[in-house]
Amino acid sequence: MTTTTRTATCTIEGCTRPVDARGWCKSHYGGWRRHGDPLAVEVGKPAPIGDLVENVEFLLSVREHPENIARRQGYTMAALARRLARHGRADLSAHFDRDRSETRRAR
């Protein structure tokens, strides 16, 4: 007679990893322990540039303020401007360059 055991999976929607503690996988449990939120994004691990560009383009299209966009993405205005410029997105970078954005508002 064979016994099959079903391993419980993480209770976070979309996660299929096995449960470690509190109904969450090691990753989500660790996020809860470190940040008090199982869905917390690890600081210091930037999103892939494609995801970042997509998020920034969308938030600009719905007229989100550049300072709020930078904060939501985990950057200062200057750091986000530099990262976008480094990856050839000067068109987006200009929204986060304080000197340029202040000039645009003054006109």
TIKOLGU-123025 format. One record per residue (C-alpha): residue in three letters; y, z, x. Coordinates in steps of 0.25 Angstrom, whole numbers, padded with zeros to 4 digits, always signed. Last residue first. Layout:
ALAYZX;...
% end
This chain:
ARG+0311-0073+0028;ALA+0310-0058+0032;ARG+0295-0058+0027;ARG+0291-0069+0036;THR+0298-0062+0048;GLU+0291-0049+0045;SER+0277-0057+0044;ARG+0280-0064+0058;ASP+0283-0051+0065;ARG+0272-0043+0058;ASP+0261-0053+0062;PHE+0251-0050+0050;HIS+0254-0063+0042;ALA+0255-0071+0054;SER+0241-0068+0058;LEU+0236-0076+0045;ASP+0242-0090+0050;ALA+0239-0086+0065;ARG+0224-0086+0061;GLY+0219-0091+0074;HIS+0209-0079+0077;ARG+0218-0072+0087;ALA+0230-0073+0076;LEU+0221-0066+0066;ARG+0218-0055+0075;ARG+0232-0054+0080;ALA+0238-0053+0066;LEU+0228-0043+0062;ALA+0231-0034+0074;ALA+0246-0035+0071;MET+0245-0032+0056;THR+0236-0020+0059;TYR+0221-0022+0056;GLY+0210-0017+0047;GLN+0209-0028+0038;ARG+0215-0020+0026;ARG+0227-0016+0036;ALA+0230-0030+0040;ILE+0229-0035+0025;ASN+0239-0024+0021;GLU+0249-0027+0032;PRO+0248-0042+0028;HIS+0251-0039+0013;GLU+0241-0044+0003;ARG+0246-0057-0003;VAL+0233-0061-0010;SER+0232-0073+0000;LEU+0235-0063+0012;LEU+0223-0055+0008;PHE+0214-0067+0007;GLU+0218-0073+0021;VAL+0217-0059+0027;ASN+0203-0057+0022;GLU+0198-0071+0026;VAL+0204-0070+0040;LEU+0198-0056+0042;ASP+0184-0061+0037;GLY+0185-0073+0047;ILE+0190-0064+0058;PRO+0177-0055+0057;ALA+0182-0041+0053;PRO+0186-0032+0063;LYS+0177-0021+0068;GLY+0186-0010+0073;VAL+0186-0002+0060;GLU+0172-0002+0053;VAL+0175-0006+0039;ALA+0173+0006+0029;LEU+0163+0002+0017;PRO+0155+0016+0019;ASP+0168+0023+0018;GLY+0171+0037+0024;HIS+0175+0030+0037;ARG+0165+0034+0048;ARG+0154+0040+0039;TRP+0156+0030+0028;GLY+0156+0018+0037;GLY+0143+0024+0044;TYR+0136+0024+0030;HIS+0140+0010+0028;SER+0135+0005+0041;LYS+0122+0014+0040;CYS+0119+0009+0026;TRP+0123+0017+0014;GLY+0116+0025+0003;ARG+0122+0038+0009;ALA+0114+0036+0022;ASP+0107+0024+0029;VAL+0104+0014+0018;PRO+0098+0001+0022;ARG+0108-0011+0024;THR+0110-0020+0012;CYS+0125-0019+0010;GLY+0131-0027-0001;GLU+0136-0015-0009;ILE+0135-0002-0001;THR+0123+0005-0006;CYS+0115+0003+0007;THR+0101-0001+0005;ALA+0089+0007+0002;THR+0076+0004+0009;ARG+0065+0000+0000;THR+0051+0005+0005;THR+0039-0003+0003;THR+0026+0004+0003;THR+0013-0004+0006;MET+0000+0000+0000;
% end
